[in-house]
Amino acid sequence: MKRYFKPYLTRRHFVLSLMLSLLIFFITQSCKSPTAPKSVNGNVILSLDDVSCTEAWLNVKTQGVSFPLTLTIKSGSQVLYNASLSGDSLIYFDSLQPNKSYFVAGYYTANNKQQTTNQLTVQTMDTTSNNFTWQTFTFGGNAGSCNLNDVAIINDTLAYAVGEIYLDDSTGKPDPQLYNFAKWDGKTWTIERIYYSYQGQNYLAPLYSIFAFAIDDIWVGSNQPMHWNGFTWEEYNLSSAIWNGWINKIWGTSSSDLYIIGNSGTIAYYSNGTWQKIESGVTFNITDIYGVQNTIDNSSTIYMPLYNNENSLTGSALLKLTENKTEIISTPQNLFEAQSVWADNKNIVYVAGTGLFINAYGKWKEEVEFSMQSLTCVRGSGLNDIIVFGTYGLMGHFNGKTWTVYRLPGEVYTSVSVKGNLLVAVGYLNGSAIITIGKRN
């Protein structure tokens, strides 16, 4: 009788067997030839950075391609861009049509093969109407020289202007007490006085600047800032270590993130109840301030024109402020007496002075329509809605494609505000204060 023995493996045998199997597997794998890398044609990726009515800026990101790289951007059969790139780039093309969708893609050669980038949809902006109805108001002139310095719009039926206005009193004689505040209710202007207190006494002074966030959140500036909270004017008495001189302009994202600027390079910043001096590093007068806020991290990029009042022929410069650190940007040599600045975003900035100049992504160009014209203020609501004012009633509106130039009543317009279909400009005319309202039809 045969006996059958049942196989029996101890734990030790099992472990040894597993180790031997793994060793054989790794030896056989290591003896194989390395896998040859796949052929790489590289990648070129397009993304839209900005677009206007007629222009577009695209970011070009590359991976695994050789340079120089000839890239052609097309929309259908239309060639929009063709150039040799030496690396990741920002490319620009114009000659687009307003309010039109372009389906664009890039074409390049890699490894002797024609390659195609991703496709983008570029939707250009529509133009805005330059058909305005104008209305002009004048104040004073008999009782003393008058001027309005700045203006702010709350909505279609509420706006404010500040400056220095002298009127006759109730007896018809010149009133030596000035008015420094004007309020518009959609139909008429009311002239008022804003007092400030000093050592227990109330005083009046010209107001040079205004910035309004809401009907109950308004800032004005003389040689000290004041804030309207809806009930009363809050006064601030900044020490000479922080501030000295007139407040030329005010800008901020909120009443806890606010800047004031003045002559001799003065900048002060207000945040959460505390004022501090910002070292500008310059002694030129700062004539205007405008900033744009990053919606992702809420940081701001702020621009300020610099004007040498001692020698205007030495030209101007642009001061850039980011995280309260300043940088001077050189301006074209034929830009004198820089007076005003407006930015659509941190990359596209307009500067008004002796002419109108645009810095788009670090490159300057001049708007020939205003060459050697004396411009005093520039504001806009977008790249398709830009307003400039200057001396002798000069006003220009850019609708995204073309400029329309007007001649309005006025000697000098010192400030303009734009909101929706409403614009309000202020200044002076023959010793009177002047306000011109434009309503877009």
C-alpha positions as CSV (number, residue, x, y, z in Angstrom):
1,M,0.0,0.0,0.0
2,K,1.4,3.2,-1.1
3,R,1.5,6.2,1.1
4,Y,0.9,9.7,-0.1
5,F,2.5,12.5,1.8
6,K,0.8,15.9,1.8
7,P,3.1,18.8,0.9
8,Y,3.9,20.9,3.8
9,L,5.5,24.4,3.8
10,T,6.7,26.1,6.9
11,R,6.4,29.8,7.3
12,R,10.2,30.0,6.8
13,H,9.9,28.2,3.5
14,F,7.2,30.6,2.3
15,V,9.3,33.7,3.1
16,L,12.3,32.3,1.4
17,S,10.3,31.4,-1.7
18,L,8.8,35.0,-1.9
19,M,12.2,36.6,-1.6
20,L,13.6,34.4,-4.3
21,S,10.7,35.3,-6.6
22,L,11.2,39.0,-6.1
23,L,14.9,38.7,-6.7
24,I,14.4,36.9,-10.0
25,F,11.8,39.6,-11.0
26,F,14.2,42.5,-10.4
27,I,17.1,40.8,-12.1
28,T,15.1,40.1,-15.2
29,Q,13.8,43.7,-15.3
30,S,17.2,45.2,-14.9
31,C,18.6,43.2,-17.8
32,K,16.0,44.7,-20.2
33,S,17.1,47.7,-22.3
34,P,15.8,51.1,-21.1
35,T,12.6,52.4,-22.7
36,A,13.4,54.9,-25.4
37,P,11.8,58.3,-24.8
38,K,8.8,59.2,-26.9
39,S,9.2,61.9,-29.5
40,V,8.3,65.3,-28.1
41,N,7.0,68.0,-30.4
42,G,6.6,70.5,-27.5
43,N,3.7,72.5,-26.4
44,V,2.7,76.1,-26.9
45,I,-0.2,77.3,-24.9
46,L,-2.1,80.6,-25.5
47,S,-4.1,82.5,-22.9
48,L,-5.9,85.8,-23.1
49,D,-4.4,88.6,-21.0
50,D,-6.6,91.6,-22.1
51,V,-8.7,92.8,-25.0
52,S,-10.1,96.1,-26.1
53,C,-12.3,97.0,-29.1
54,T,-9.5,96.6,-31.6
55,E,-6.5,95.1,-29.7
56,A,-5.6,91.9,-27.9
57,W,-2.8,90.8,-25.7
58,L,-2.0,87.1,-25.4
59,N,0.3,85.2,-23.1
60,V,2.5,82.5,-24.8
61,K,3.8,79.7,-22.6
62,T,6.1,77.1,-24.1
63,Q,7.3,73.6,-23.0
64,G,9.8,71.4,-24.8
65,V,10.3,73.6,-27.9
66,S,13.4,74.9,-29.5
67,F,14.1,78.6,-30.0
68,P,13.9,80.8,-31.9
69,L,10.3,79.8,-32.6
70,T,8.3,81.3,-35.4
71,L,4.7,81.6,-34.2
72,T,1.8,82.6,-36.4
73,I,-1.6,83.5,-34.9
74,K,-4.6,83.1,-37.1
75,S,-8.3,83.5,-36.9
76,G,-9.6,81.3,-39.8
77,S,-7.4,82.4,-42.7
78,Q,-6.7,85.9,-41.3
79,V,-3.2,86.2,-40.0
80,L,-3.2,88.4,-36.8
81,Y,0.4,87.9,-35.7
82,N,3.6,86.4,-37.1
83,A,7.0,86.7,-35.4
84,S,10.0,84.8,-34.1
85,L,9.9,84.3,-30.3
86,S,12.9,83.6,-28.1
87,G,11.0,82.4,-25.1
88,D,7.7,82.8,-23.2
89,S,6.2,86.0,-24.4
90,L,3.4,88.5,-24.3
91,I,2.2,89.2,-27.8
92,Y,0.1,92.0,-29.1
93,F,-2.0,92.5,-32.2
94,D,-4.5,95.1,-33.3
95,S,-6.7,95.8,-36.4
96,L,-9.6,93.8,-34.8
97,Q,-13.2,94.8,-35.2
98,P,-15.3,95.9,-32.2
99,N,-17.9,93.5,-30.7
100,K,-16.7,90.5,-32.7
101,S,-15.7,87.0,-31.7
102,Y,-12.4,85.7,-33.0
103,F,-11.5,82.1,-32.8
104,V,-7.7,82.2,-32.7
105,A,-5.0,79.5,-32.7
106,G,-1.2,79.5,-33.1
107,Y,0.8,77.5,-35.6
108,Y,4.5,76.6,-35.3
109,T,7.0,73.9,-36.5
110,A,8.6,71.4,-34.2
111,N,10.6,68.3,-35.3
112,N,9.8,69.3,-38.9
113,K,6.1,68.9,-38.2
114,Q,3.4,71.6,-38.3
115,Q,2.0,71.9,-34.8
116,T,-1.1,73.8,-33.5
117,T,-1.7,75.5,-30.2
118,N,-4.9,75.4,-28.2
119,Q,-7.7,77.5,-29.6
120,L,-8.9,80.7,-27.9
121,T,-12.1,82.7,-28.2
122,V,-11.3,86.5,-28.2
123,Q,-14.4,88.6,-27.8
124,T,-13.6,92.3,-28.5
125,M,-15.4,95.0,-26.6
126,D,-18.2,97.0,-28.2
127,T,-17.7,100.8,-28.8
128,T,-19.6,103.3,-26.6
129,S,-21.6,106.2,-27.8
130,N,-19.9,109.6,-28.1
131,N,-23.3,111.4,-28.4
132,F,-23.6,113.6,-25.3
133,T,-26.0,116.2,-24.2
134,W,-24.2,119.0,-22.4
135,Q,-25.2,121.4,-19.6
136,T,-23.0,124.0,-18.0
137,F,-23.3,125.8,-14.7
138,T,-21.2,128.8,-13.4
139,F,-20.9,130.2,-9.9
140,G,-19.5,133.5,-8.6
141,G,-17.1,135.8,-10.3
142,N,-18.2,139.1,-9.0
143,A,-17.2,138.7,-5.3
144,G,-13.8,137.1,-6.0
145,S,-11.9,134.7,-8.1
146,C,-13.5,131.2,-8.0
147,N,-12.4,127.7,-8.9
148,L,-13.6,124.1,-8.5
149,N,-10.8,121.6,-8.0
150,D,-12.3,118.2,-7.9
151,V,-15.5,116.2,-8.4
152,A,-17.0,112.9,-7.4
153,I,-20.1,111.1,-8.7
154,I,-22.3,108.8,-6.5
155,N,-25.0,108.0,-9.0
156,D,-27.0,109.5,-11.9
157,T,-28.7,112.0,-9.5
158,L,-26.0,112.7,-7.0
159,A,-22.6,114.3,-7.4
160,Y,-20.2,116.6,-5.4
161,A,-17.7,119.2,-6.3
162,V,-15.1,121.0,-4.1
163,G,-13.1,124.2,-4.4
164,E,-13.4,127.9,-3.6
165,I,-16.4,130.0,-4.5
166,Y,-17.2,133.5,-3.5
167,L,-20.8,134.9,-3.8
168,D,-22.6,138.1,-3.0
169,D,-24.4,138.2,0.3
170,S,-28.1,138.9,0.8
171,T,-27.5,142.7,0.4
172,G,-25.7,142.2,-2.9
173,K,-22.3,142.9,-1.5
174,P,-19.3,140.5,-1.9
175,D,-19.4,137.9,0.9
176,P,-15.8,137.4,2.1
177,Q,-16.7,134.0,3.5
178,L,-16.0,131.4,0.8
179,Y,-18.1,128.3,-0.1
180,N,-16.1,125.2,-0.7
181,F,-18.6,122.4,-1.4
182,A,-21.3,121.9,-4.1
183,K,-23.9,119.2,-4.2
184,W,-25.9,118.1,-7.3
185,D,-29.3,116.4,-6.9
186,G,-29.8,115.5,-10.5
187,K,-31.3,118.9,-11.4
188,T,-29.6,121.7,-9.6
189,W,-26.5,122.5,-7.7
190,T,-26.5,123.7,-4.0
191,I,-23.5,125.6,-2.7
192,E,-22.5,124.8,0.9
193,R,-19.7,125.4,3.4
194,I,-17.7,122.8,5.2
195,Y,-15.9,124.1,8.3
196,Y,-13.0,122.7,10.2
197,S,-12.2,123.4,13.8
198,Y,-8.9,124.6,15.2
199,Q,-8.3,125.4,18.9
200,G,-12.0,125.7,19.5
201,Q,-12.8,128.0,16.5
202,N,-14.4,127.2,13.2
203,Y,-12.6,128.1,10.0
204,L,-13.1,127.9,6.3
205,A,-10.5,126.8,3.7
206,P,-10.5,125.9,0.0
207,L,-11.0,122.2,-0.6
208,Y,-8.7,120.7,-3.2
209,S,-9.8,117.1,-3.4
210,I,-12.8,114.7,-2.9
211,F,-13.2,111.0,-3.1
212,A,-16.5,109.3,-2.4
213,F,-17.4,105.7,-1.8
214,A,-21.0,106.2,-0.9
215,I,-23.4,108.9,0.2
216,D,-22.3,108.3,3.8
217,D,-18.7,107.7,3.1
218,I,-17.0,110.8,1.6
219,W,-13.4,112.2,2.0
220,V,-12.3,115.7,1.3
221,G,-8.9,117.4,1.6
222,S,-7.6,120.8,2.3
223,N,-4.4,120.8,4.3
224,Q,-5.9,118.1,6.4
225,P,-8.3,115.2,5.5
226,M,-11.9,115.2,6.6
227,H,-14.4,112.3,6.4
228,W,-18.2,112.4,6.2
229,N,-19.8,109.4,7.9
230,G,-23.4,110.2,7.1
231,F,-23.9,112.3,10.3
232,T,-20.9,114.5,10.8
233,W,-17.5,115.5,9.3
234,E,-14.7,113.7,11.1
235,E,-11.6,115.7,11.4
236,Y,-8.0,114.5,11.4
237,N,-5.0,116.5,12.6
238,L,-2.0,114.9,11.0
239,S,1.3,115.8,12.5
240,S,4.0,117.5,10.3
241,A,6.0,114.2,10.4
242,I,3.2,112.6,8.4
243,W,1.7,115.4,6.3
244,N,2.5,118.9,5.3
245,G,0.8,120.9,2.6
246,W,-2.4,120.8,0.5
247,I,-4.0,117.5,-0.4
248,N,-4.0,117.4,-4.2
249,K,-5.9,114.2,-4.6
250,I,-7.4,111.2,-2.7
251,W,-7.7,107.6,-3.8
252,G,-8.5,104.3,-2.1
253,T,-10.4,101.0,-2.2
254,S,-12.2,101.7,1.1
255,S,-12.1,104.1,4.1
256,S,-9.7,101.7,5.7
257,D,-7.4,101.6,2.7
258,L,-6.9,105.2,1.6
259,Y,-4.1,107.4,0.1
260,I,-3.6,111.2,0.0
261,I,-1.0,112.9,-2.1
262,G,0.5,116.4,-2.4
263,N,3.4,118.5,-3.4
264,S,7.1,117.8,-2.9
265,G,6.5,114.1,-3.1
266,T,4.2,113.8,-0.1
267,I,2.1,110.6,0.3
268,A,0.2,109.5,3.4
269,Y,-1.7,106.2,3.9
270,Y,-4.7,105.5,6.1
271,S,-5.6,102.0,7.3
272,N,-7.8,100.9,10.1
273,G,-7.7,104.2,12.0
274,T,-3.9,104.9,11.6
275,W,-2.1,107.3,9.3
276,Q,1.4,106.8,8.2
277,K,3.8,108.6,5.9
278,I,4.9,106.8,2.7
279,E,8.4,107.7,1.5
280,S,8.1,108.5,-2.2
281,G,11.8,109.1,-2.7
282,V,11.0,112.1,-4.9
283,T,10.6,115.9,-4.4
284,F,8.5,116.6,-7.4
285,N,4.8,117.5,-7.0
286,I,2.4,114.6,-7.2
287,T,-0.6,115.9,-9.2
288,D,-3.0,112.9,-9.3
289,I,-3.4,109.4,-8.1
290,Y,-5.3,106.4,-9.5
291,G,-5.1,102.7,-8.6
292,V,-6.5,99.3,-9.7
293,Q,-7.2,96.5,-7.3
294,N,-6.4,92.8,-8.0
295,T,-9.6,90.9,-7.4
296,I,-7.8,87.7,-6.5
297,D,-5.6,89.0,-3.6
298,N,-7.1,92.5,-3.1
299,S,-3.6,94.1,-3.6
300,S,-3.5,97.4,-5.4
301,T,-1.2,98.9,-8.1
302,I,-1.2,102.7,-7.8
303,Y,0.0,105.3,-10.3
304,M,0.9,108.9,-9.7
305,P,2.2,111.5,-12.2
306,L,5.2,113.6,-11.1
307,Y,5.6,117.2,-12.2
308,N,8.6,119.4,-11.7
309,N,6.9,122.7,-10.9
310,E,10.3,124.5,-10.8
311,N,11.2,123.6,-14.3
312,S,8.4,122.1,-16.4
313,L,10.7,121.6,-19.4
314,T,12.7,118.9,-17.6
315,G,9.7,116.6,-18.3
316,S,7.7,114.4,-16.0
317,A,7.7,110.9,-14.6
318,L,5.3,108.3,-13.3
319,L,5.4,106.9,-9.8
320,K,4.2,103.4,-9.3
321,L,3.2,102.2,-5.8
322,T,2.9,98.5,-4.9
323,E,2.5,97.3,-1.3
324,N,3.6,100.8,-0.3
325,K,6.9,100.5,-2.2
326,T,7.6,103.0,-4.9
327,E,9.1,102.7,-8.4
328,I,9.8,105.5,-10.8
329,I,8.7,104.8,-14.4
330,S,10.4,107.0,-17.1
331,T,8.1,108.8,-19.4
332,P,8.6,110.0,-23.0
333,Q,10.8,113.1,-23.3
334,N,8.0,115.1,-24.9
335,L,5.6,114.5,-22.0
336,F,5.8,117.7,-20.0
337,E,3.7,118.9,-17.1
338,A,2.1,115.5,-16.3
339,Q,-1.2,116.4,-14.6
340,S,-3.4,113.3,-14.4
341,V,-3.4,109.6,-14.6
342,W,-5.9,106.8,-15.2
343,A,-5.5,103.1,-15.4
344,D,-7.8,100.4,-16.7
345,N,-5.7,97.7,-15.1
346,K,-2.1,97.5,-13.8
347,N,-0.7,97.1,-17.3
348,I,-2.5,99.9,-19.3
349,V,-2.0,103.4,-18.0
350,Y,-3.0,106.8,-19.5
351,V,-1.1,110.0,-18.6
352,A,-2.3,113.4,-19.5
353,G,-0.1,116.5,-19.6
354,T,1.4,118.1,-22.7
355,G,-0.4,115.5,-24.8
356,L,-1.9,112.1,-23.9
357,F,0.4,109.1,-23.5
358,I,-0.4,105.5,-23.0
359,N,1.9,102.9,-21.3
360,A,0.6,99.5,-22.3
361,Y,2.6,96.6,-20.9
362,G,5.7,98.8,-20.5
363,K,5.6,100.4,-24.0
364,W,4.8,104.0,-24.5
365,K,2.8,105.5,-27.3
366,E,1.3,109.0,-27.9
367,E,-2.2,109.7,-29.0
368,V,-1.6,112.0,-32.0
369,E,-5.0,113.7,-31.7
370,F,-3.7,115.6,-28.7
371,S,0.0,116.1,-29.6
372,M,1.3,119.2,-27.7
373,Q,-2.2,120.0,-26.4
374,S,-2.4,121.0,-22.8
375,L,-4.5,118.3,-21.0
376,T,-5.4,118.6,-17.4
377,C,-7.4,115.4,-16.5
378,V,-8.1,111.9,-17.7
379,R,-10.6,109.4,-16.5
380,G,-12.5,106.4,-17.9
381,S,-14.8,103.5,-17.2
382,G,-13.0,101.1,-19.5
383,L,-10.8,100.9,-22.6
384,N,-13.9,101.8,-24.7
385,D,-14.9,104.8,-22.6
386,I,-12.1,107.3,-21.9
387,I,-12.5,111.1,-21.2
388,V,-9.9,113.8,-21.3
389,F,-10.2,117.5,-20.6
390,G,-7.8,120.4,-21.0
391,T,-7.5,124.1,-21.4
392,Y,-9.8,126.4,-23.4
393,G,-12.7,123.9,-23.2
394,L,-10.9,121.0,-24.9
395,M,-12.6,117.7,-24.3
396,G,-12.1,114.4,-26.0
397,H,-13.9,111.1,-25.8
398,F,-12.5,107.7,-26.9
399,N,-15.2,105.1,-27.7
400,G,-12.8,102.2,-28.1
401,K,-12.0,102.9,-31.7
402,T,-11.9,106.6,-32.4
403,W,-11.6,109.9,-30.6
404,T,-14.2,112.6,-30.8
405,V,-13.0,116.1,-29.9
406,Y,-15.3,118.8,-28.5
407,R,-14.9,122.5,-27.6
408,L,-17.0,123.3,-24.5
409,P,-17.4,126.5,-22.4
410,G,-14.5,126.8,-20.0
411,E,-11.1,128.2,-19.5
412,V,-9.5,125.3,-17.7
413,Y,-11.0,122.1,-16.5
414,T,-9.2,120.7,-13.5
415,S,-11.0,117.4,-12.8
416,V,-13.5,115.0,-14.4
417,S,-15.4,112.1,-13.0
418,V,-17.1,109.4,-15.1
419,K,-19.8,106.9,-14.0
420,G,-22.0,105.0,-16.4
421,N,-23.5,107.4,-18.9
422,L,-22.7,110.5,-16.8
423,L,-19.6,112.7,-16.7
424,V,-19.0,115.8,-14.6
425,A,-16.1,118.1,-15.2
426,V,-15.2,121.1,-13.0
427,G,-12.8,124.1,-13.3
428,Y,-12.9,127.8,-13.9
429,L,-13.9,130.4,-16.5
430,N,-13.1,134.1,-16.4
431,G,-13.0,134.2,-12.6
432,S,-16.1,132.0,-12.1
433,A,-16.3,128.4,-11.1
434,I,-17.6,126.1,-13.9
435,I,-19.3,122.7,-13.9
436,T,-20.1,120.9,-17.1
437,I,-22.3,117.8,-17.1
438,G,-22.4,115.4,-20.0
439,K,-25.2,112.8,-20.3
440,R,-24.7,110.1,-22.9
441,N,-27.7,109.6,-25.2
